[in-house]
Amino acid sequence: PESYVRNSNGTVNWNSCTPTSSPCSAFLGNPGGYERNIYSLGGEIETLGGMLKITTALIDVSTNYFVTPIAPISNGSNGRISDSPARSHLVDAYWSRQFTSHGITLGSSWRHDQANNTEYSLGNWHDTTSRTSLYAKVKGEAESLGLYAQDEWQMNDRLLAHIGLRYDYWKNSNGHIETPGWTSGNIYKNYQSRSADALNPKLALRYEVSPAIALRTSYGSAFRAPSVYELYRSGKIGTTTYTANPDLKPETVRTLDIGTDIKPWQGAEIKLTAFSNRMEDLIYTQGSGTVRNRINAELAVSQGVTIGLTQYLGHSTRLTASYTKTNSEVKKNSQSLVSEGKDLSSVPRRQATLGVDTRLGAWTLGSKLRYASKQYSTDDNSDVANHVFQSYDAYTLVDARVAYRIDKNMTAALAID
């Protein structure tokens, strides 16, 4: 970043914006860099009368840094650099087989994450190689294992059931922090390993009243462990610092939805769904200032409705549209009482989509419009202003894709998001 603010003598002024007293550093971005390489390998094989699919992956975040200038700011003043390389290993495998009226799926998922965040003082915040002393260091690992089974059971000509069960185990370990550069004193601490597990059921039913009308409902629960970043990596976005929390607990959710599928005329389908979610120990961001903490909110809920429309025009063109209305609320959050009764941050109240795709010979063309209403970034919903720095305004995105089928084995495609 470069400052173009000048004082009355025409020289660069980094620290105070005459005639106001607001620090110009509030408008500075944080120079940084990010690089992630993903390597994956997968395959499938017929065995035991079914199909076994296996996928492995390595996600290597080799660079993930940002620089913070330290006041008084000038081109050669001091700063700090925070770098957080990370690595993840994943293995997913599942086997599926269709019996007479049952479709059985058995699967497993394993993941290991490790992260190492180091923060060094810089002699010159414009020079990332001018590192001097260690300011702070934190590291840790997390491992998760999931085992699941599902039966897709065609109970009769009209009733279809999905019955499933998943077991999750999670453990974080080797957590460590040291802060030799902190003015409040050096912290040197090894965190104790922690683990948690959960057993989550799933039940979904779909009943075909007639060829044109079907009723459906589903109930389930889920488990999400905190990521290695949420546990151990404090980061900065713009002028806001998000602090890590090695004591975070996994979050859980229980979900219920009911709906109907209607085919009112040729080529058309309407889907109506009402849903409700109950979230406990929600991993949440506390605060509305320049420092925001990751915490567990004891209870939050969301409920709403979704309407989806699909219309086929002949055999080559499809039109789609959807609208979702969501009401969310933090019910209990003892670590941030001001958030109780407020909307969940980062959850828009209204979302909508419009899409079209069509085939013209060897060509396939498609486009989708996505809309989301304003959403809050603070837990107290205080960021009500629109069209200003750091506000999360309503937005509309338009994506497009074109593909050409060269022959029966090869297709070339270009997508713009």
ZIURRA-V655666 format. One record per pair of residues at least 24 apart in sequence whose C-alpha atoms are under 6 Angstrom apart, sorted by the first residue. I is the first residue (numbers start at 0). J is the second residue. If there is no record, write none. Layout:
# ZIURRA-V655666
{{I & J} {I & J}}
This chain:
# ZIURRA-V655666
{{13 & 72} {28 & 237} {29 & 65} {29 & 66} {29 & 67} {30 & 65} {30 & 66} {31 & 64} {31 & 65} {32 & 63} {32 & 64} {33 & 62} {33 & 63} {34 & 60} {34 & 61} {34 & 62} {35 & 59} {35 & 60} {49 & 95} {49 & 96} {50 & 94} {50 & 95} {51 & 93} {51 & 94} {52 & 92} {52 & 93} {53 & 91} {53 & 92} {54 & 90} {54 & 91} {55 & 89} {55 & 90} {56 & 88} {56 & 89} {57 & 87} {57 & 88} {58 & 86} {58 & 87} {59 & 86} {60 & 84} {60 & 85} {60 & 86} {68 & 124} {75 & 123} {76 & 123} {77 & 121} {77 & 122} {77 & 123} {77 & 124} {78 & 120} {78 & 121} {78 & 124} {79 & 119} {79 & 120} {79 & 121} {80 & 118} {80 & 119} {81 & 117} {81 & 118} {82 & 116} {82 & 117} {83 & 115} {83 & 116} {84 & 115} {85 & 113} {85 & 114} {86 & 112} {86 & 113} {87 & 111} {87 & 112} {100 & 152} {100 & 153} {101 & 151} {101 & 152} {102 & 150} {102 & 151} {103 & 149} {103 & 150} {104 & 148} {104 & 149} {105 & 147} {105 & 148} {106 & 146} {106 & 147} {107 & 145} {107 & 146} {108 & 144} {108 & 145} {109 & 143} {109 & 144} {110 & 142} {110 & 143} {111 & 141} {111 & 142} {112 & 140} {112 & 141} {113 & 139} {113 & 140} {114 & 138} {114 & 139} {134 & 178} {134 & 179} {134 & 180} {135 & 177} {135 & 178} {136 & 176} {136 & 177} {137 & 175} {137 & 176} {138 & 174} {138 & 175} {139 & 173} {139 & 174} {140 & 171} {140 & 172} {141 & 170} {141 & 171} {142 & 169} {142 & 170} {143 & 168} {143 & 169} {144 & 168} {157 & 206} {157 & 207} {158 & 205} {158 & 206} {159 & 204} {159 & 205} {160 & 203} {160 & 204} {161 & 202} {161 & 203} {162 & 201} {162 & 202} {163 & 200} {163 & 201} {164 & 199} {164 & 200} {165 & 198} {165 & 199} {166 & 197} {166 & 198} {167 & 196} {167 & 197} {168 & 195} {168 & 196} {169 & 194} {169 & 195} {170 & 194} {211 & 261} {211 & 262} {212 & 260} {212 & 261} {213 & 259} {213 & 260} {214 & 259} {215 & 257} {215 & 258} {215 & 259} {216 & 256} {216 & 257} {217 & 255} {217 & 256} {218 & 254} {218 & 255} {219 & 253} {219 & 254} {220 & 252} {220 & 253} {221 & 251} {221 & 252} {222 & 251} {223 & 249} {223 & 250} {224 & 249} {225 & 249} {239 & 289} {239 & 290} {240 & 290} {241 & 291} {241 & 292} {242 & 292} {250 & 279} {250 & 280} {250 & 281} {251 & 278} {251 & 279} {252 & 277} {252 & 278} {253 & 277} {266 & 310} {266 & 311} {267 & 309} {267 & 310} {268 & 308} {268 & 309} {269 & 307} {269 & 308} {270 & 306} {270 & 307} {271 & 305} {271 & 306} {272 & 304} {272 & 305} {273 & 303} {273 & 304} {274 & 302} {274 & 303} {275 & 301} {275 & 302} {276 & 300} {276 & 301} {285 & 378} {287 & 377} {296 & 332} {297 & 331} {297 & 332} {298 & 330} {298 & 331} {299 & 328} {299 & 329} {299 & 330} {300 & 327} {300 & 328} {301 & 326} {301 & 327} {302 & 326} {315 & 357} {315 & 358} {316 & 356} {316 & 357} {317 & 355} {317 & 356} {318 & 354} {318 & 355} {319 & 353} {319 & 354} {320 & 352} {320 & 353} {321 & 351} {321 & 352} {322 & 350} {322 & 351} {323 & 349} {323 & 350} {324 & 348} {324 & 349} {337 & 379} {338 & 378} {338 & 379} {344 & 375} {344 & 376} {344 & 378} {345 & 374} {345 & 375} {345 & 376} {346 & 374} {347 & 372} {347 & 373} {347 & 374} {361 & 403} {361 & 404} {362 & 402} {362 & 403} {363 & 401} {363 & 402} {364 & 400} {364 & 401} {365 & 399} {365 & 400} {366 & 398} {366 & 399} {367 & 397} {367 & 398} {368 & 396} {368 & 397} {369 & 395} {369 & 396} {370 & 394} {370 & 395}}
